Amino acid sequence: MKYALVNPNWDFHGSIYFGCQEPHYPLELLFACDRIREAGHEPLLIDAQSEGLTTEETRRRLDAFAPDFLVIPTAPSYLFWRCPPPELRVPMEWLGALDSKALTVAIGPHSSATPQAALRKLRCDIVMRGEADLALAELASRPWSEIDGCCWRDAGGDHISATTGVVDMRRLDALDFRNYDVERHRHRHHVFSGEGHGAELEFARGCPWACTFCNKTLFRNKFRERSVEAVLREIDALTARGVDYIYFIDEIFGVGRNVRRLLEGIVERKVSIGFQTRIDLWDEESLDLLGRAHTISVECGIESITDEGRDELNKNCRLSTERLTELLISARRRISSR
């Protein structure tokens, strides 16, 4: 079977979307692409945003490939599943313009949170609830009713899965990026000065906290780490092709048991890093390690400068405002911005 995995050329005109509009690695499609190939099927990955493709240019590639399944995400990248464009305008336009004879599949936060509405609005055949990195390959070989998170529409009506796909991150082996134009992608996420060659990777997925403002409960909820060795192999593959900055898209970097081992591996490599975290996960010793690991960008969610405010947001922060301030100042002294 043939799978076409298409990241649309995202257009945010008129949207209230507030996230970064630069292209980012479509990691969910890259992971799925490898698993589809391992299952004996033929994948084609098209990142129309990175390549600047129109729907017509993309359609010509699809017509030549003649896929059995056409997969499109409803958010620009896993990085933005928790704060996606609220509207479905772009995937609707692309599914309509591509006019594929293939079975159409939507993945993303919209199909995860409201699968029936996503089926209706996108007019696609299948939507997946939760993470579909491994499940997409199963569409060709298993009854859809047995696949976690698979929802579909047929003559009998809508079939909505009661389950949500949750990937065992240890099963996501290292991406080799042979099917991706690494050299074209230059964006350094959350770095606002200087020059370089950026990429995005994923070490862990999910978050053990339940802050009231965060939209991650219906997907990417349970915290899970990947193999340190797999991520280091990915870094080596990217740096060999000129990448000098990695942004980890993890919901919360620094939680797991193996993050120190990952950072110690990065210390030995010629690459700088950035990520999103909570400052109360760190102390002066571990902040020293971040400095040695060439960290240049850290987003630390505080959300409130009072203990009462953080409690109201269910931050479950055990440190005082004074201690948080000390750690932020310490981080600023240890982490270079260049």
Wavefront OBJ file of the C-alpha trace (Angstrom):
o trace
v 0.000 0.000 0.000
v 1.068 3.595 -0.648
v 0.852 6.376 1.926
v 1.252 10.070 1.106
v 2.034 12.167 4.202
v 1.527 15.857 3.443
v 2.323 18.799 5.680
v 0.362 21.726 4.154
v 1.949 25.043 3.287
v 0.398 26.702 6.311
v -1.196 30.126 5.785
v -2.095 32.062 8.935
v -3.721 35.062 7.239
v -6.817 36.083 9.180
v -6.183 33.502 11.900
v -6.012 34.294 15.613
v -3.194 31.758 15.882
v -0.418 33.185 18.078
v 2.303 30.562 17.630
v 5.462 30.681 15.563
v 4.658 30.767 11.855
v 8.024 29.510 10.611
v 8.287 25.953 9.232
v 9.107 23.250 11.785
v 10.014 19.605 11.314
v 6.780 17.566 10.921
v 8.077 14.977 13.382
v 4.749 13.133 13.580
v 4.913 12.493 9.833
v 8.609 11.565 9.914
v 8.032 8.968 12.645
v 4.983 7.596 10.830
v 6.896 7.468 7.548
v 9.568 5.213 9.049
v 7.008 2.891 10.624
v 5.048 2.648 7.354
v 8.215 1.641 5.508
v 9.104 -0.907 8.220
v 5.641 -2.452 7.776
v 6.389 -3.094 4.120
v 4.417 -0.217 2.622
v 5.608 2.688 0.466
v 5.521 6.180 2.011
v 5.930 9.582 0.389
v 6.568 12.583 2.645
v 5.842 16.067 1.278
v 6.543 19.079 3.497
v 4.803 21.736 1.434
v 5.495 24.448 4.004
v 9.243 23.903 4.056
v 9.399 23.609 0.268
v 6.966 26.482 -0.353
v 4.704 24.320 -2.527
v 1.260 25.271 -3.795
v -1.671 22.865 -3.698
v -1.362 22.423 -7.465
v 2.345 21.522 -7.253
v 1.604 19.105 -4.421
v -1.298 17.578 -6.318
v 0.928 16.805 -9.298
v 3.296 14.885 -7.011
v 0.389 12.989 -5.495
v -1.081 12.119 -8.882
v 2.272 10.682 -9.956
v 2.531 8.679 -6.715
v -1.122 7.472 -6.684
v -1.443 6.865 -2.925
v -3.931 4.570 -1.220
v -3.926 6.803 1.893
v -3.456 10.571 2.090
v -2.559 11.817 5.586
v -2.753 15.498 6.586
v -2.205 17.003 10.071
v -4.509 19.673 11.498
v -1.689 21.589 13.205
v 1.713 22.680 11.819
v 3.793 20.336 14.003
v 3.692 18.295 17.212
v 5.197 21.430 18.712
v 1.821 23.155 18.313
v -0.613 20.376 19.132
v -1.161 21.990 22.536
v -1.730 25.488 21.084
v -2.890 24.914 17.479
v -4.671 27.231 15.066
v -8.258 27.030 16.347
v -9.771 26.858 12.869
v -9.529 24.038 10.329
v -9.346 26.316 7.297
v -5.934 25.207 6.005
v -6.447 21.402 6.162
v -9.943 21.869 4.705
v -8.542 23.858 1.783
v -5.736 21.390 1.147
v -7.903 18.275 1.291
v -10.325 19.912 -1.112
v -7.682 21.195 -3.536
v -5.681 17.954 -3.604
v -8.888 16.111 -4.559
v -7.217 12.749 -4.024
v -8.833 9.408 -4.840
v -7.019 7.981 -1.827
v -8.605 7.375 1.545
v -8.083 10.663 3.380
v -6.825 10.659 6.970
v -6.544 13.589 9.394
v -4.348 13.526 12.491
v -3.850 16.226 15.096
v -5.347 18.009 18.087
v -8.695 18.719 16.403
v -9.381 15.098 15.524
v -8.173 14.125 18.994
v -10.467 16.496 20.888
v -13.545 16.472 18.630
v -13.241 13.564 16.164
v -16.837 13.646 14.958
v -16.680 17.374 14.206
v -13.336 16.871 12.441
v -14.811 14.122 10.253
v -17.722 16.354 9.313
v -15.766 19.559 8.676
v -12.839 18.003 6.855
v -15.003 15.575 4.859
v -12.294 12.982 5.198
v -12.642 9.233 5.539
v -10.675 8.708 8.758
v -9.498 10.801 11.696
v -7.156 9.629 14.423
v -7.546 10.444 18.100
v -4.231 10.979 19.847
v -0.802 10.044 18.544
v -0.752 8.200 15.219
v 2.990 7.627 14.707
v 2.544 3.852 14.871
v -1.165 3.511 14.111
v -1.125 4.900 10.568
v 0.772 1.862 9.260
v -1.915 -0.380 10.773
v -4.698 1.132 8.638
v -3.605 -1.097 5.753
v -3.449 -4.335 7.715
v -5.834 -4.351 10.699
v -9.572 -3.834 11.169
v -9.980 -0.159 11.967
v -12.133 -1.012 14.977
v -9.054 -2.644 16.564
v -6.784 0.400 16.139
v -6.595 2.747 19.127
v -7.963 6.172 18.259
v -9.217 5.275 14.773
v -12.491 7.002 13.866
v -14.128 6.752 10.457
v -17.243 7.472 8.472
v -18.964 5.056 6.111
v -22.446 4.272 4.826
v -23.323 2.999 8.267
v -22.536 6.324 9.929
v -19.757 7.634 12.143
v -17.604 5.197 14.100
v -15.932 7.039 16.971
v -13.197 5.295 18.934
v -13.474 5.408 22.700
v -9.699 5.097 22.923
v -6.900 7.570 22.269
v -3.585 6.663 20.686
v -0.677 6.816 23.160
v 2.704 5.839 21.733
v 5.305 3.847 23.622
v 8.155 6.298 23.007
v 10.758 3.536 23.342
v 9.428 2.172 20.044
v 10.355 5.360 18.175
v 13.822 4.586 16.887
v 16.198 7.261 15.643
v 15.154 9.189 12.539
v 17.912 9.264 9.928
v 16.369 12.191 7.969
v 17.284 10.673 4.609
v 13.750 11.537 3.464
v 13.857 15.149 4.665
v 15.467 18.309 3.300
v 17.459 19.209 6.403
v 19.567 21.769 4.535
v 16.515 23.800 3.494
v 15.211 24.175 7.057
v 17.066 27.053 8.757
v 14.686 28.283 11.493
v 16.058 28.359 15.053
v 12.982 28.217 17.247
v 12.967 30.746 20.085
v 16.355 32.184 19.173
v 15.949 35.847 18.324
v 19.424 36.988 17.296
v 22.453 35.692 15.453
v 22.647 33.137 12.686
v 22.713 29.369 12.514
v 21.046 26.249 11.210
v 18.238 24.927 13.392
v 16.156 21.771 13.741
v 13.570 20.329 16.116
v 13.705 17.011 17.962
v 11.676 15.225 20.598
v 13.074 13.503 23.685
v 9.893 13.028 25.716
v 6.173 13.405 25.278
v 3.500 14.336 27.792
v 3.537 16.127 31.133
v 2.847 14.895 34.688
v 1.225 18.182 35.738
v -2.332 19.332 35.073
v -2.165 23.133 34.982
v -5.584 24.618 34.323
v -4.478 26.639 31.283
v -2.833 23.797 29.326
v -4.599 21.987 26.474
v -2.849 18.622 26.577
v -5.262 16.346 28.437
v -6.859 14.640 25.425
v -3.510 13.917 23.774
v 0.158 13.935 24.764
v -0.830 13.628 28.413
v 1.133 10.717 29.916
v 4.839 11.478 30.344
v 7.132 9.119 28.366
v 10.821 9.287 27.403
v 12.563 8.064 24.280
v 15.872 6.244 24.266
v 18.780 8.602 24.951
v 20.848 6.721 22.392
v 18.190 7.207 19.688
v 18.045 10.959 20.272
v 21.842 11.277 20.265
v 21.944 9.407 16.944
v 19.444 11.905 15.566
v 21.596 14.797 16.759
v 24.633 13.242 15.085
v 22.701 12.776 11.822
v 21.594 16.411 11.855
v 24.929 17.951 12.843
v 26.607 15.963 10.058
v 24.350 17.926 7.692
v 25.146 21.338 9.128
v 22.644 21.728 11.986
v 24.103 23.631 14.954
v 20.963 24.232 17.072
v 18.335 21.779 18.307
v 15.040 22.845 19.864
v 13.379 20.080 21.891
v 9.614 20.267 21.378
v 8.856 18.366 24.619
v 5.948 19.735 26.620
v 8.197 19.843 29.635
v 11.930 19.224 29.230
v 13.789 18.086 32.332
v 11.277 15.810 34.040
v 12.484 12.311 33.282
v 15.111 10.069 34.799
v 17.358 10.154 31.735
v 17.496 13.846 30.898
v 20.840 14.260 32.682
v 22.347 11.464 30.586
v 21.030 13.140 27.426
v 22.541 16.475 28.446
v 25.883 14.835 29.230
v 25.851 13.416 25.708
v 25.098 16.848 24.255
v 28.018 18.356 26.188
v 30.335 16.318 23.970
v 28.715 17.502 20.727
v 29.077 20.731 18.765
v 25.444 21.784 18.956
v 23.444 24.252 21.054
v 19.951 23.538 22.387
v 16.710 25.163 23.488
v 13.515 23.910 25.141
v 10.498 24.658 27.345
v 10.635 23.747 31.035
v 9.730 24.664 34.594
v 12.456 26.418 36.558
v 11.492 24.472 39.687
v 12.821 21.299 38.017
v 16.353 22.626 38.223
v 18.920 23.641 40.813
v 22.316 25.322 40.589
v 24.112 22.056 39.835
v 21.776 21.017 37.016
v 21.772 24.574 35.635
v 25.563 24.277 35.412
v 25.006 21.160 33.287
v 22.648 23.105 31.009
v 25.386 25.662 30.510
v 27.920 22.975 29.615
v 25.372 21.473 27.200
v 25.442 24.715 25.187
v 21.891 25.770 26.109
v 20.990 29.125 24.534
v 17.173 29.255 24.789
v 14.972 28.292 27.733
v 11.274 29.064 28.162
v 10.348 28.842 31.851
v 6.641 28.928 32.632
v 5.959 30.858 35.839
v 2.471 32.222 34.990
v 2.124 34.063 38.310
v 4.526 35.932 40.599
v 2.604 34.928 43.726
v 2.228 31.596 45.508
v -1.541 32.098 45.529
v -1.673 32.734 41.800
v 0.284 29.595 40.994
v -1.930 27.549 43.306
v -5.024 28.881 41.550
v -3.589 27.727 38.219
v -2.864 24.278 39.715
v 0.842 24.644 38.983
v 1.716 22.367 41.927
v 4.884 24.385 42.479
v 6.653 23.602 45.744
v 9.074 26.534 45.642
v 8.526 30.053 46.884
v 8.579 33.096 44.644
v 11.905 34.062 46.196
v 13.479 30.705 45.362
v 12.087 30.789 41.804
v 13.656 34.220 41.412
v 17.028 32.911 42.590
v 16.892 30.069 40.090
v 15.909 32.328 37.195
v 18.810 34.661 37.974
v 21.130 31.663 38.278
v 19.915 30.320 34.926
v 20.522 33.663 33.260
v 24.102 33.686 34.526
v 24.832 30.142 33.363
v 23.022 30.025 30.009
v 24.442 31.943 27.087
v 22.113 33.750 24.690
v 24.476 33.298 21.743
l 1 2 3 4 5 6 7 8 9 10 11 12 13 14 15 16 17 18 19 20 21 22 23 24 25 26 27 28 29 30 31 32 33 34 35 36 37 38 39 40 41 42 43 44 45 46 47 48 49 50 51 52 53 54 55 56 57 58 59 60 61 62 63 64 65 66 67 68 69 70 71 72 73 74 75 76 77 78 79 80 81 82 83 84 85 86 87 88 89 90 91 92 93 94 95 96 97 98 99 100 101 102 103 104 105 106 107 108 109 110 111 112 113 114 115 116 117 118 119 120 121 122 123 124 125 126 127 128 129 130 131 132 133 134 135 136 137 138 139 140 141 142 143 144 145 146 147 148 149 150 151 152 153 154 155 156 157 158 159 160 161 162 163 164 165 166 167 168 169 170 171 172 173 174 175 176 177 178 179 180 181 182 183 184 185 186 187 188 189 190 191 192 193 194 195 196 197 198 199 200 201 202 203 204 205 206 207 208 209 210 211 212 213 214 215 216 217 218 219 220 221 222 223 224 225 226 227 228 229 230 231 232 233 234 235 236 237 238 239 240 241 242 243 244 245 246 247 248 249 250 251 252 253 254 255 256 257 258 259 260 261 262 263 264 265 266 267 268 269 270 271 272 273 274 275 276 277 278 279 280 281 282 283 284 285 286 287 288 289 290 291 292 293 294 295 296 297 298 299 300 301 302 303 304 305 306 307 308 309 310 311 312 313 314 315 316 317 318 319 320 321 322 323 324 325 326 327 328 329 330 331 332 333 334 335 336 337 338
